[in-house]
């Protein structure tokens, strides 16, 4: 059982999100994560109570649908918020530069 944040509409700042992620022992191994970064409104500290969380992920191996969805659901349960999980290699060129500029890596 994971320790979730209880208030669904809680405003999270980037430091709190990064702290919660770093506290998840074995997260990177379990989901075969090479890198994980926060981007979007929370990374810019512009989140509102209705903001989702945007994560950029790069996997160690070719991601399976199940692994991707399991990670997405895990993060949604952990933060009690909708998660936008983007695979780094799948970033559209038109937004790549902006996302990479604001990405805050967990490790």
C-alpha positions in Angstrom: 0.0 0.0 0.0 1.4 3.4 -0.9 1.1 6.5 1.2 -1.1 8.9 -0.7 -1.7 12.6 -0.3 -5.2 12.8 1.0 -6.6 16.0 -0.3 -7.5 15.7 -3.9 -7.5 19.4 -4.6 -4.4 20.2 -2.7 -2.0 22.6 -4.4 1.4 21.0 -4.7 4.6 22.8 -5.3 7.5 21.3 -7.1 9.6 20.7 -4.0 6.8 18.7 -2.3 6.3 16.6 -5.4 10.0 15.9 -5.8 10.3 15.0 -2.1 7.3 12.6 -2.3 8.8 10.9 -5.4 12.3 10.6 -3.9 10.7 8.9 -0.8 9.3 6.1 -3.0 12.0 3.5 -2.5 12.3 1.1 -5.4 10.1 3.2 -7.8 12.8 3.4 -10.4 13.6 -0.3 -10.3 10.0 -1.5 -10.1 9.0 0.5 -13.2 12.3 0.3 -15.1 12.7 4.1 -15.0 15.9 5.7 -16.3 14.9 9.3 -15.7 11.8 11.0 -14.3 11.2 14.7 -14.5 8.4 17.1 -13.4 7.3 19.7 -15.9 4.3 22.0 -16.5 2.5 24.3 -14.1 3.8 22.5 -11.0 7.4 22.6 -12.1 6.9 26.4 -12.7 5.2 26.7 -9.3 2.1 28.0 -11.1 -0.2 25.1 -10.2 -3.8 25.6 -9.0 -5.9 23.3 -6.9 -7.3 21.7 -10.2 -3.9 21.3 -11.9 -2.7 17.8 -12.9 0.9 16.7 -12.6 3.0 16.4 -15.7 5.8 13.9 -15.7 8.4 13.2 -18.4 9.7 9.6 -18.2 12.5 7.7 -19.9 12.5 4.0 -19.4 15.6 1.7 -19.2 14.0 -0.7 -21.6 11.4 -0.4 -24.3 8.2 0.4 -22.3 5.3 -2.0 -22.4 1.8 -0.7 -22.2 1.3 -2.4 -18.8 4.5 -0.9 -17.3 3.5 2.6 -18.6 -0.1 2.3 -17.2 1.1 0.8 -13.9 3.4 3.8 -13.4 0.7 6.2 -14.4 -1.9 4.6 -12.0 0.7 4.5 -9.2 1.5 8.2 -9.5 -2.2 9.0 -9.6 -2.8 7.1 -6.4 0.3 8.5 -4.8 -0.6 12.2 -5.5 -4.4 11.8 -5.7 -4.4 13.9 -8.9 -4.6 13.2 -12.6 -1.2 12.5 -14.1 0.0 13.3 -17.6 2.8 10.9 -18.2 4.9 11.6 -21.3 7.5 9.3 -22.7 10.6 11.5 -23.4 11.2 9.8 -26.8 7.6 10.6 -27.8 7.7 14.3 -27.2 6.5 16.2 -30.3 9.3 18.4 -31.7 7.1 21.5 -31.5 7.0 21.3 -27.6 10.2 19.5 -26.9 12.4 22.6 -26.3 9.8 24.1 -23.9 9.3 20.9 -21.9 13.0 20.2 -21.7 13.7 23.8 -20.5 11.3 23.5 -17.6 11.8 19.9 -16.7 13.0 19.3 -13.1 14.6 15.9 -12.8 14.0 13.7 -9.8 17.4 12.2 -9.9 
